[in-house]
Amino acid sequence: MLKGLGALGDMAGMMKKAQEMQTKMAQMQEDLANITVMGESGAGLVKATATAKGVLTGLDIDPTIFDPNEKEVVEDLILAAIKDAQSKAADRNKQEMERLQEDMGLPKDMKLPF
């Protein structure tokens, strides 16, 4: 289509690719907000749910852990579940980014967004 235009044709192709990448990145960001991951601690006594963007959306605590004498343990379990969910969210985010880069023929170790 743009043959014979030399560098101008190459620039048009690059701009088209950049636009395509921008569209795919925007879609991925939207998808990450809808993907959920669950972290847990205390063998499932405390569960934290987060989006793949790392936003905490839920917390489920088994009522059997509520002992006034064990307040610090409960707090530690809650924090551990939240950290686990955030770690899983970051991992999922990375996986989705790598998938997008692979789909677009970009190197896996390329840092996006620029």
Buried (B, 14 or more C-beta within 10 A) or exposed (E): EEEEEEEEEEEEEEEEEEEEBEEBBEEBBEEBEEBBBBBBBBEEBBBBBBBBBBBBEEBEBEEEBEEEEEEEEBEBBBEBBBEBBBBBBBEBBEEBBBEBBEEBEBEEEEEEEE
